[in-house]
Amino acid sequence: MHVLISYAFLFFIAYLALDNNQLSSTIPTELAGLNDLVHLSLHNNWLEGEIPEELGRLSMLDTLTLQGNKLTGRAPSDVCLLRRNELIVFTTDCSNGTQGVVCPTPTCCTECL
C-alpha cells in the first residue's frame, strides 16, 4: 500500500532525475506506471539487480541513464525494442564478464560505460 501512495501523485511526470542520490536496492517496477515519462535518469547510485522488463512499457521514454550502478543481467528485450521508436539514449555499465549489463544487440545500448 505504501508504494501505491508514494506513486499516486506521479502519474503525469515526464522528467525524473534521481541521479547521484545514493539510492540503493533494485529499480522499482512501479516506475513503469509513469506512462508520460520521457526522461529517466538513475545513474551514479547504488542500484543492484536487473533492469526491470516492465520499463519496456514506457513508450514515450527517450532517455534512460543507468550507468554508475551495480546492475547485472541482460538488458530487457522490451527496453531494447524502445530503441526502434522513441528511446534515443540508453546508457548503462556494460558487462565485463563478472558484472554489468549485457546489451543483447549492438543497437540496444547507445553507450556502454
Number of C-alpha atoms within 10 A of each C-alpha: 5 7 9 9 9 9 13 12 9 16 13 12 13 15 14 16 13 14 17 13 12 13 17 12 11 15 18 13 12 13 19 17 17 20 17 17 22 19 20 20 18 24 23 18 19 17 23 16 15 17 23 19 16 16 22 18 16 22 20 17 26 18 19 24 20 24 24 19 20 21 25 20 15 17 23 20 14 16 24 21 15 21 21 11 12 15 23 15 16 24 20 27 23 21 17 9 8 7 13 25 26 21 22 13 10 9 13 22 24 17 16 15 12
